[in-house]
Amino acid sequence: MPGQRHTLVLLCSLVALLGRAQSPGSLYGIHNPSPGVFSFCSLDLTSMVITDIETLPFGQISSMASGAVDTDQGLFLFCTGTELYALDPDGILPTSSVALPMAASAFFNFIEYAPCTASLYGFVNDPPDSIVFARYDLNANQFHTVLAMPSSMMFMMGAGSYIDPVDRVYGFENINAIMGIDIDQGTLLYNTPMIDLPGEQFGHLSYDCSTGQVLGTSFGPAIEGGDGKWVSTVDPLTGIVTHLSLSHTPNALLKPALTGSCVDQTNGIFYWGGINGSWVGGSTTTGGIVLDAASTPATPIFCVNHFSGCACMTTGMAVEAVAHELPYPVPATTTVTLPGTFGPLRWTDIAGREVQAPVTHTATGTVADVDGLPPGLYLVRSAKGTQRVLVE
């Protein structure tokens, strides 16, 4: 569909020239105000009012639909599974769409945008025999296979996914496990069963850039009776789920499958939605509930996202890493600097085996010699917390 592709690329160029004005105090997604009607919308997090920006040209969406924000161009990208829509949150430019270059029986799902690459990552599923993890080039309207997956792989409707641009990892909620794929090397880093707290279930997967943590919610019985939801984290290497705090909410316990979750990376707030228009926000550092309200109208929003994202990270971009006190360079080859990290360090590989890396302590942190470590992802524990280091 050459004409459609050119429209999508042209829209990207125009938006870059116009500049962006997305509200940092809003979430964006696909609104379903009434049966058979869908629109691109914003949700004002102060007034909790939903504003429809543009009506969309379809009357139903697939259970495999997903959305992402292109923070470089300022676009909301919505994938029906077979078509990709580029949506302008300012409502200035008309919606454009492109038919994805796949077999008629295939669909593209669980999309995530990788900063500064003009690419989406996700799964191309052509049942019953082909599932590949793929990179989609937005400018060329072309797929590139990253990793062939087992044809027996199962997808859970409404599962969460994320991109970690520092370690260059795509994370995915694979039934009751968390999966990590190296998006550059095309290797499966881990597929770790999640270890929930007793009587609880973890979901709503998202990634917090500032802390490097994988966030979600734990649903289970509250001490004072009834059920509650807590902001929690999951360690991708061990699968252990931990509450960020004792603060929880009795609301937004159940969610429409495609509602999703997202992180306001600027203000450090993790948002998720529930049935009957309920929305909750929790601090990404303390877990404290900062928003617990219903939208007006109380109708569902799908594939919700916030227009903020992680810094673009590529090899040698140490300045961005230092600004966020993250290990650098990414990936490390001979040494790695851990800003603000002091005292004893404990290193483990992705299998949980302890490894050794000689260190030198400086006034601003620690420099570790990783020249003798095999390439891969490592977990570094210190008094500061847990950090991840990618060695190449």
Secondary structure, DSSP 8 states (H G I E B T S, - for coil): -HHHHHHHHHHHHHHHHH-----TTEEEEEEEEETTEEEEEEEETTT-BEEEEEE-S-S---TT-EEEEETTTTEEEEE-SSEEEEE-TTS-S--EEEE-SS-TT-EEEEEEEETTTTEEEEEEEETTTEEEEEEEETTTTEEEEEEEE-TT----TT--EEEETTTTEEEEEETTEEEEEETTTTEEEEEEE-B--TT-EEEEEEEETTTTEEEEEEEEE-TTSSEEEEEEEE-TTT-BEEEEEEEEESSS-S--TT--EEEETTTTEEEEE-GGGEEEEEETTT--EEEEEE-BS---EEEEE-S-------TT-HHHHHHTT--BSSSBSSEEEEET--S--EEEETTS-EE---EEE-SSEEEEE-TTS-SEEEEEEETTEEEEEEE-
